[in-house]
Amino acid sequence: MFRLDIEGRIVDANRKLLDMLDFDWSDLKGKGFNDITHPDDRWIASEVLNDLRSGKVDNAAYEKRFLTRGGRAVWAAVTASAITVGGDLKGVVVMVTNLSVRPTTDGVADKERDLLKAMLSVTPIIVFACDTDGLLILCEGEGMGSGPLELLGRPAWEVFEETDVVREHLQRGLAGESGEFVMRYEGVELSCHYRPIQSVEGVFLGVTGVAQDVSALTKVTDENSQMSASISTLSHELRNPINVILGFTELLVNGSYGPVTERQKPPLARISLGGRRLLSLVNDVLDLAKVKAGRMQLNEVDLEAGAVIHEATSEMSLSAETRGIHLAEVVGPPVNFRADARRVHQVLVNLLSNAIKFTAKGGTVQLAFDSDASGGPRITVSDTGCGLTHDELGQIFEEYGQVAAHRDVNPDGTGLGLPISRKLATLMGGTLTAESTIGVGSVFSLTLPATRTEAA
């Protein structure tokens, strides 16, 4: 997958695309869509982008050849969908399937179809598709039993209840629209999302839909609410005793309960350090649970990038000094944006903490910023540390995905800091990416939008 801006430049891509085209993100970022397209197929990509920009279509499916960094052609199936906010095009998300690795034997294909059917049979959704006459050509899902084969060839509005509603929306889909409506199947209320099926030439061939049990959606919402309540309880029950330990330890160290001997100071310091680490772990676990439950609340305010990075470097300066690392702060022209100040600070402190841990004495960690194409800040944390391999870069944003343990570097931590930081960046409408070279160092880039809307 990758994402384009309205000019057709690549602004984001996942690891699978980079592997497929043999690109590093630093080389691919900012390239035009046609830069990675075979010359003979560039007209296809240009027409699709023009149709999406003009609003003629909101999605398109076709096949074309991509070019790898070495110039090799790779055939792929492409689905391009418009990203709109308030009716305005903000970009395009592109899904790519490498056709060179499609199953080549009927046996493999049959096994994959059987697996898909087995998955759909236990999932509370129905997946269907119909042709231009509204006749079902696909119908799979939980509760369908042996019925799907008998349903094929029948009009969808005869199979699903709310006949007039189903017919009206499927006709809209055949006219090129996407939408949502409520229907029923065997008495079960279903929320259905539909969109048209198009050929490479842009001809509408039918409509595809995914319908989910409304009661299942309600159940998920209820479970999320219960999880949120549990998280709040855990937050109090776990943090409170830790804060008590840390508070009384500080009182002991300060002599509030009498003089502390030299022999007593080291164990008190270890109690304090252990308590802070435990509190940090509890905070990470609870933050991760909040984000997963969709209950993380943002308190967005107006911020300036220079002030934000200065606050983060000030907090981490003592840690860097203790390890003999030069912590540099590079301030550029003012960049104003709107985000949750606490969460932005949390992400930057996480990045700085990691950079300091993985940088040897005498090295440098630098925090800098500029503005990206959208006018929002792009904040970078770079270091002269040990660096990460290509495989390790694919692990660092996974939960508990600690790396570098096989080298001399084995810092404390749980492997939650970076996954949480990326989730927070995404929650605030931004991105968090990483580039690294073994023996040279790493660069982490946090981008955030200049402004935020409810739709975004």
Phi, psi and omega in degrees: 000150170206168185233139179246150169276182186290345177271357179088017178267146182281122182245350179197148179202150179267172185298326182298320179292317180300318179294319182297320184262359178060042178249150163272151182299324181297330179277329185275326185302130177090349178291152175283156181304320182288342179295335180250018180248140177302137183307324182288346183250003185294333178297328180294309181299320181296318180294319180297313179299318179296319179296321179291319180296320183283348182083008180298321176224160175249357174199156180210143179235133182198176176241144178203175178256127171270162175246129175283172180300329179275000178092007179280139180275137178231117177287138181211150171270135187234135170236117181250127182233137181288142172254113183239147175229117181062029180087353180262136178288125180250347182165187181223132173257133187239126176255131186238132174243119180289110184284344179288346180248017175294148177305135183258354180239147179299327181299314178296315181299318179299318179297320180292322177295319179297320179296317179298316179297321179296320179296315181294332183290341181244008180255136184285052177220159172238128177251128180218163175211146178226158181274190184292344176266002181083009181276135183292129175245354176206138176198105182224150175159173181297137176084358181280338178058223178272005184295327187310317181297324180286336183277336183298137181092351178266150176299137183300325182286350173270336181276314181264139181287175191066056189310308185295322180294315180298313181299316182298314184286325177292325175294325175295320178298320179292340177271002176104005182268158170241153181185194183215144176205171180249132178223183180225151172220118182051043174085355181265128179282130185235137172265118188247126172256132182227159175204157183286156172255126182242152173275175177301326181278000179089009179280134180282123184255346182165197182224139175242147182216152174233121183244132182239142179301120182299322180296327177293321177297318179297321180297318179298318179299316179297318180295322177296321179295318178295321178297320179298318179295320179296320179298318179298318179295314179299321181304316180286313186293330181269316184288323186301308180295328178294317178296326177297315179300313182294321181295312181289329175297318179296321178296320178296315181297323181282355178083015181296337179249022178116168182298145178253128181283162178299328180290330183278337185298314180301313179295326177294321178296322179292322177299315181296316180296316179297321179295318179294321178295319179295319178296320178297319179297314179300316180299318180297313181297317181291321177297317179298317179296321179297315181296316181297325181278356181070027184247012178284120181264134179257138175246088189276135179223168177283131183230161174234130190302320181300316179293325181295314182287330178295320179296320180292316180293325178297319181292326185263001185296319181295319179299317179294317181297320180298325181268003178072035183246136178278119179257111185254145179235118182251113184256126178252197177300149183304136174232112182265144178203176182233124181196179176278111185301318182296318184286324175297316178298319179300316180297314183294320178295321176300314181294317179295319180299315178297316182299318180294319180299321187263010178249132182286161178306135182092353180279182183231138171239130184235136176243121183219172178205157168210190179252145178269188185298332182277352183094353178276172182282144167242106184258128183242138173243114181241152180218166176252036185279200187287340180080172182230146176283170178301317180293320181294325177299330178281350183255335192296336180264006174273147181297131182062023183272060178292143178229180177070009180291337182277352176259190181290342182272125179211069185287162175291154177149169182249350184081022180255340186302310182289317176302318179295318181300317179294319179296321178294319178300315179297319180299327180271009177085014183245197180222157173224116183234166182219145172227146183202152176224128180302131178080354181247313180140187183227155175227122176251131184240123176251119175248141179225147180289152179294322179226162182232142173234163181299321181294318180295000000 
